[in-house]
């Protein structure tokens, strides 16, 4: 137990802007890894339950950011949050107000 930590983000993204979002997420993930994150991946939902469905015109995405621990995650995010390349100056590509997220410590790792 305690062999890693992940943050999981569920975020509805405008369907017509998925390509732009993909570019932003790729940049963000690279920066996370540059500042010490263990890994970063994004997923596009294609089979979700009723509580996870996005509104019409949006696609639900899920991101997983891996760290060594919660403390390590906090250190990485503190560094990443001040990097200009992570700031979105454009109109919202995603519905940030509908984003759900949380951090979890590894519980089972067969």
N, C-alpha and C positions, 0 to 999 in steps of 0.2 A: 504494500500500500504506500501511497505518497510518491510514486515514481513518475511524476509529471503533472502538468496542469494544462487545461485547455479553456479557452473562451470560445463560446459558440454564439454566433450572431444570426438571427433570422431577419431578413430585410427585403421588403417588396421593392422591386425595381421596375421602372417603366419599360414595357416590352420594346418599344421603339428605340430605347436608349441602352439596351443591353450591351452593345459593342463598346460604347463609351464607358459604361460601368466596368466592364471587363478590363479595360485599359487602366482605369483608376484603381481597381482592386489589385491588378498585377503590380502596379507601382507601389501601392500600400504594402502588399505582401513582401516585396523585395526590400522595402525599407525596414519592415519588422525584422526580417532575417538579417539585414545589415547591422541592426542594433542589438542583435543577440537572440532574437526569437528562434525557437527550434524549427518551426515550420508554419506555413500559412497556406490554406487551400480554400477555394470557393466552389460551391455547388449550385446548380440550378435545379430546383424542385420539379419533378415530373409526376409524382405519385404521392400526394399529401392528403392527410385527413382534413376534415371540415374545419377544425380549429386553426389549421396552418395555411389555408388557401388565401391567395392574394386577391384583391379586388380586380374587377375587369380592367384590362389595360396594363396590369402589373404581373410580373413573374416573381415568385418567392425564391430568394437566394438564401444560402446558408454558408457562413464562413466559419472556419475552425482555425484558431491561432494557438499554436502549441508553445509552452514554456516549461522550464524546469520546475517552477513552483509559483505560487501566487505572488510572493515577494519578487521573484525574477520577472514575472509578467508586469508587475507595477513599475519596475525599473525600466523595462523595455518600452512600455506605453508612455512613460514620462518623457523619454528621449524622442520617441516617434511623434508625439503630439505637437512638438515645437518645430518640426521639419516642414518647411514651406510646401514641399511637394505633396504633403498629405492634406493640404487645405483645399476645399472645393469652393472656387470662386464663381462657378457657373450656377445656373438655376438647378434646383434639385433634380437629380436623376432618379433618386430613390425616395421612398416615403419614410424619412428618418423618424417621424413621429410614430410610425407603426413598427419600428424596429424593436425586437426583443433580444435580450442577450443575457448571458450569465457565465460565470466561471465555475469550473469543476475540477476537483482533484481526482487523479486516477484512483479508481476503486478496485477494478478487476483488470488484470492484464495476463491472460493465459500464456 
